């Protein structure tokens, strides 16, 4: 697949599935938390809160004692994602006060694919969700190497979905093992669900958060 096809395919997918209208942001985040709760097999009782034009909520992942704080500006002008693991904290941030290549692409290269080939769709989602080219590893622990957090995005909804996808594991009660994250049948099932859903629903325009996250 050439770079033009790649970008135009992803542009259409992102706009349909991961760019909710401002009035639907809380609904998208609420659906996301239900989706995430199912992945981590634990009820997160903290729902999104809105204060001073920002949505915020915590996320945890007990199998590796991971704590996160997410904050999203209501006008999408910025977001932050703070990760605490093994008493170390890192924070991923985006702000539109500084220009980046994604700002240029959104303004000047806004063509969307008119038709989407399923093979292209699968490949694009693998690159954006399963194994992003630019990614962050949580630690140097080899057992967690297969968890890759994609950081080449200005879109908080893409970041959140990709984060949840990376947390999918086979058995969270056992000790951490590499095969729980790599070549995971559950990850493949989720990828297949996402591909089939987008392929079926993208012609309708916006894909509802309930459909996208399988909680409707």
C-alpha positions as CSV (number, residue, x, y, z in Angstrom):
1,X,0.0,0.0,0.0
2,X,1.4,3.4,-1.0
3,X,1.5,6.3,1.5
4,X,-1.3,8.2,-0.3
5,X,-3.7,5.2,0.1
6,X,-2.6,4.8,3.7
7,X,-3.2,8.3,4.7
8,X,-6.6,8.7,2.9
9,X,-7.8,5.4,4.3
10,X,-6.8,6.3,7.8
11,X,-8.2,9.9,7.4
12,X,-11.6,8.5,6.6
13,X,-11.5,5.9,9.4
14,X,-10.3,8.4,12.0
15,X,-13.0,11.0,11.1
16,X,-15.8,8.4,11.2
17,X,-14.8,6.5,14.3
18,X,-12.4,8.6,16.5
19,X,-13.6,12.2,16.1
20,X,-16.9,12.6,18.0
21,X,-18.7,15.9,17.8
22,X,-18.2,18.0,20.9
23,X,-21.6,17.3,22.2
24,X,-20.9,13.6,22.1
25,X,-17.5,13.5,23.8
26,X,-18.9,12.6,27.2
27,X,-20.9,9.8,25.6
28,X,-17.8,8.5,23.8
29,X,-15.8,8.6,27.0
30,X,-18.5,6.8,29.0
31,X,-18.7,4.1,26.3
32,X,-14.9,3.9,26.4
33,X,-14.8,3.3,30.1
34,X,-17.3,0.5,29.8
35,X,-15.2,-1.0,27.1
36,X,-12.0,-0.6,29.2
37,X,-13.7,-2.1,32.2
38,X,-14.5,-5.2,30.2
39,X,-10.9,-5.5,29.0
40,X,-9.4,-5.2,32.5
41,X,-12.1,-7.3,34.1
42,X,-12.7,-4.7,36.8
43,X,-15.3,-2.1,37.3
44,X,-13.9,1.4,37.3
45,X,-16.3,3.5,39.4
46,X,-14.8,6.8,38.4
47,X,-16.6,8.2,35.4
48,X,-15.5,11.2,33.3
49,X,-15.7,14.5,35.1
50,X,-15.9,17.9,33.4
51,X,-14.4,20.9,35.0
52,X,-13.0,24.2,33.6
53,X,-13.5,23.0,30.0
54,X,-11.7,19.7,30.6
55,X,-12.8,16.1,30.9
56,X,-10.7,14.0,33.3
57,X,-10.7,10.5,34.7
58,X,-8.4,7.9,36.2
59,X,-7.6,4.5,34.8
60,X,-5.9,1.5,36.5
61,X,-4.5,-1.8,35.4
62,X,-4.0,-4.0,38.4
63,X,-2.0,-6.9,36.8
64,X,1.0,-4.7,36.5
65,X,0.1,-2.0,39.1
66,X,-0.4,0.6,36.5
67,X,-2.2,3.9,37.3
68,X,-3.1,6.5,34.7
69,X,-4.7,10.0,34.7
70,X,-6.3,11.2,31.5
71,X,-7.3,14.8,30.8
72,X,-8.9,16.1,27.6
73,X,-9.7,19.7,26.7
74,X,-13.3,20.0,25.6
75,X,-12.2,22.0,22.5
76,X,-9.6,19.3,21.6
77,X,-6.8,21.9,21.9
78,X,-4.8,19.5,24.1
79,X,-4.8,16.4,26.2
80,X,-2.5,14.6,28.6
81,X,-2.0,11.1,29.8
82,X,0.0,10.5,32.9
83,X,1.3,6.9,33.6
84,X,2.6,5.7,36.9
85,X,4.4,2.3,37.1
86,X,6.9,1.0,39.5
87,X,7.0,4.4,41.3
88,X,8.0,6.1,38.1
89,X,5.7,8.6,36.3
90,X,5.7,9.7,32.7
91,X,3.3,12.0,31.0
92,X,2.3,12.1,27.3
93,X,0.9,15.5,26.2
94,X,-0.4,17.2,23.1
95,X,-1.1,20.9,22.8
96,X,-2.1,22.9,19.7
97,X,0.0,25.8,20.9
98,X,2.8,24.2,19.0
99,X,2.5,23.1,15.4
100,X,3.3,19.5,14.3
101,X,3.0,17.5,11.1
102,X,-0.5,16.3,12.0
103,X,-1.7,19.9,12.2
104,X,-0.4,20.5,8.7
105,X,-2.0,17.2,7.4
106,X,-5.4,18.0,8.9
107,X,-5.4,21.5,7.3
108,X,-3.9,20.8,3.9
109,X,-4.3,17.1,3.1
110,X,-7.8,16.4,4.1
111,X,-8.8,14.0,1.3
112,X,-10.6,10.9,2.5
113,X,-10.7,7.5,0.7
114,X,-13.9,7.2,-1.4
115,X,-13.8,3.4,-1.1
116,X,-11.9,1.3,1.4
117,X,-10.3,-2.0,0.5
118,X,-10.5,-4.5,3.4
119,X,-6.9,-5.5,3.1
120,X,-5.9,-1.9,3.3
121,X,-8.1,-1.3,6.3
122,X,-6.6,-4.2,8.2
123,X,-3.1,-3.0,7.4
124,X,-3.8,0.6,8.5
125,X,-5.4,-0.5,11.8
126,X,-2.4,-2.8,12.5
127,X,-0.1,0.1,12.0
128,X,-2.2,2.5,14.1
129,X,-3.4,0.2,16.9
130,X,-1.6,-3.1,17.1
131,X,2.0,-2.1,16.5
132,X,2.4,1.6,15.9
133,X,5.7,2.6,14.3
134,X,6.4,5.3,16.9
135,X,5.6,3.9,20.4
136,X,6.5,3.9,24.0
137,X,7.4,0.8,26.1
138,X,6.3,1.0,29.7
139,X,9.5,-0.5,31.1
140,X,12.6,-2.4,30.1
141,X,11.0,-5.6,31.5
142,X,11.0,-8.1,28.6
143,X,7.7,-9.6,29.8
144,X,6.0,-6.3,29.0
145,X,7.8,-5.6,25.7
146,X,4.6,-6.5,23.7
147,X,2.8,-3.6,25.2
148,X,3.3,-0.6,22.9
149,X,1.7,2.7,23.4
150,X,1.5,4.7,20.2
151,X,2.5,8.3,20.7
152,X,2.3,9.7,17.1
153,X,-1.2,11.2,17.4
154,X,-2.9,14.4,18.4
155,X,-6.2,12.6,18.8
156,X,-7.0,11.6,22.4
157,X,-9.7,9.1,21.3
158,X,-7.2,7.2,19.1
159,X,-4.7,7.2,22.0
160,X,-7.3,5.9,24.4
161,X,-8.5,3.1,22.2
162,X,-5.0,2.0,21.3
163,X,-4.1,2.0,25.0
164,X,-7.0,-0.2,25.9
165,X,-6.2,-2.6,23.0
166,X,-2.6,-2.9,24.3
167,X,-3.9,-4.0,27.7
168,X,-5.8,-7.0,26.3
169,X,-4.2,-10.1,27.9
170,X,-5.3,-13.8,28.1
171,X,-5.3,-14.4,31.8
172,X,-4.8,-11.5,34.2
173,X,-4.6,-13.7,37.3
174,X,-1.4,-15.5,36.3
175,X,2.1,-14.1,36.6
176,X,3.1,-11.8,33.7
177,X,4.3,-13.7,30.7
178,X,5.3,-12.4,27.3
179,X,2.8,-14.6,25.4
180,X,-0.1,-13.0,27.3
181,X,0.4,-9.9,25.2
182,X,2.1,-11.0,22.0
183,X,0.2,-13.0,19.4
184,X,-2.9,-12.8,21.6
185,X,-6.1,-14.5,20.3
186,X,-8.1,-11.9,22.2
187,X,-6.3,-9.1,20.5
188,X,-6.9,-10.7,17.2
189,X,-10.6,-11.1,18.0
190,X,-10.8,-7.4,18.9
191,X,-9.0,-6.3,15.7
192,X,-11.3,-8.5,13.6
193,X,-14.4,-7.0,15.4
194,X,-13.1,-3.5,14.7
195,X,-12.3,-4.2,11.0
196,X,-15.7,-5.8,10.4
197,X,-17.6,-3.0,12.2
198,X,-15.8,-0.2,10.3
199,X,-16.2,-1.9,7.0
200,X,-19.9,-2.4,7.6
201,X,-20.7,1.0,9.1
202,X,-18.3,3.6,7.5
203,X,-20.7,4.4,4.7
204,X,-23.2,5.8,7.3
205,X,-20.7,8.6,8.2
206,X,-20.0,8.9,12.0
207,X,-19.8,5.6,13.8
208,X,-21.5,5.8,17.2
209,X,-19.3,5.2,20.3
210,X,-21.6,2.4,21.4
211,X,-21.0,0.6,18.1
212,X,-17.4,1.4,17.9
213,X,-16.7,0.2,21.4
214,X,-19.1,-2.7,21.4
215,X,-21.2,-1.5,24.3
216,X,-24.5,-0.5,22.6
